[in-house]
């Protein structure tokens, strides 16, 4: 299916028509996910501001231990996905000597990985959590303490240009992924790249029971749920050119690299059928209910 740039922007900004996805509120705090009729984007309907969501992540979610309601990157599963993204980026566009900014740098684990051998990138982080920024500074990493929106208002924004911007498991956790990608575009040198890493969950084989995916947290802490089409469209409407997409169909990760082109390009937009998305979630719920409800 095809859609216009205007339809895609409308859905990412929350102005398009949305339908409740059946069964999803069973797995959350009675807050359903929605699907956009025109583009098939899966998202939460009502979102707090980026500042409020960033504050919740900083004060309520980031903790020393990984549980059903708290998060730290210092566990093997997250080390693995950071390593995967680092190697995917290095294999396809190279990291050595590149000036890299990681949006949502967290505790700095990805910066640690890519700044050392064999990658040797020059790194910088943007991170809302004051505690995490203290950790970053103690590890010797420069960072900006604030949201990407706040960084865009800072003196460094227009002068500090990067070869590469990374956003890993970050776009799904902001109130405006469109603003985040737009600011990333402006932060890049012409010919620079953005690398986005997310979980591959929508319109692919089921990789975990639904109660392990949707949790009893405020639904706008993770408001967007990307398919390969919707994530590519997000990058395209800002002006990026898609250059590499990983084998997301049978891996746990969806990883896309896009380039800031020298001149404006005409992108086309392939979207998901909203009825297919609803059917996908219905089947996912049934599989979970029949085989995994006690796990």
Residue, then its C-alpha position, 0 to 999 in steps of 0.5 A: x500500500x502507498x500513502x502520501x508524505x502528508x498522511x504519514x506526518x499526520x499519523x506520527x503527530x497524532x492527528x490521523x484517525x486511529x482505531x483501538x487494537x483489540x486485546x492490547x489493554x489486557x496486557x497494559x494498565x487498561x490502556x490500549x494501543x491504536x493503529x492509524x487507519x491511513x498508514x498502519x502505524x502502531x502507537x499510543x493515542x494520548x502522549x505526555x510531553x517529551x519533557x514529562x516522558x524523559x523525566x519519568x524515564x530518568x526518575x522512575x524507570x532507570x534503576x540499577x536492576x532490570x525488572x518488569x518496570x525498571x531498566x538498565x543496559x547492563x545486562x547481557x541482552x542489551x549488551x548483545x543488541x548494542x554490539x549488533x548495532x555497532x557491528x552493523x554500522x561498522x560493516x556498512x558505513x565504518x565507524x573508525x574516526x567518525x564523530x558520533x552522537x548517541x541520542x539517549x546515551x543512557x549509562x554509556x554502554x554503546x559509547x564504550x563499545x564504539x569508542x574502543x577497538x575495533x571501532x575507535x569512533x569519537x563519541x558524544x551523548x545526549x541524555x536526559x538523566x542527570x544520574x546517567x550523565x554523571x556516569x558518562x562524565x566519570x567514564x570520560x565521555x562528553x555529553x549534553x544533559x537534556x532531551x534532544x529538543x533541549x539540545x536543539x535549543x542549545x548553542x552547540x546545536x548549529x555548530x557541532x555537526x556529526x558524521x553519524x547519529x545513533x538512536x537505539x531503542x530511543x525513538x519508541x520512547x519519546x513523545x515525538x519521534x518525528x521531532x527527534x529524527x528531524x533534529x538528528x537530520x540537522x545535526x548531521x554533516x551532508x553525507x552523514x548517516x543516522x543508525x536506528x536500532x529497534x526491536x523487530x516485533x510488528x508484522x514479523x513472526x512472533x518472537x515473544x509472548x505478548x505479556x513479555x512485550x506489553x507491560x504494566x507501565x504507562x503506555x506513553x513510556x513506549x508510545x511507538x511500535x515500529x514495523x520496517x515500513x513505518x520506521x523507514x517512512x519516519x526517516x524518509x519524511x524528514x529527508x533521509x535516504x534509506x541505504x541499509x536495512x538488516x535482516x529483521x524478519x528473523x532476528x530480534x532487531x530492526x536496524x536501519x541506516x539512512x543517509x543525509x543526501x547532498x540534494x533533496x530526494x523524492x521518496x516513495x512511501x510503502x505503508x502497512x494495511x491497518x487491517x493486517x495489523x489488527x489481524x496480527x495482534x489478534x493472532x499474537x493474543x491467541x498464540x499467547x493465550x493458547x501456549x504461553x499464558x502460564x509462562 
